[in-house]
Amino acid sequence: MKTILLILLIIVAIVMIALGISANILPPTLTGVGFILIALMLYQKK
């Protein structure tokens, strides 16, 4: 279950970063980076 959540969080982060870059707006890009950092912290907690 935790692995599925991590994978979904990474997918959402990648989509947010891609949308932020393509629309040239900063907030979605920063949110995507934040999601990746959260996923890394959850992964290390195993």
LINVENUR-V15752 format. One record per residue. OMEGA is omega as a letter, one per 30 degrees, with the letter a starting at -180 (* if undefined). Layout:
omega->{OMEGA,OMEGA}
//
This chain:
omega->{a,l,l,l,l,l,l,l,l,l,l,l,a,l,l,l,a,l,l,l,a,l,l,l,a,a,l,l,l,l,l,l,l,l,l,l,l,l,l,l,l,l,a,a,a,*}
//
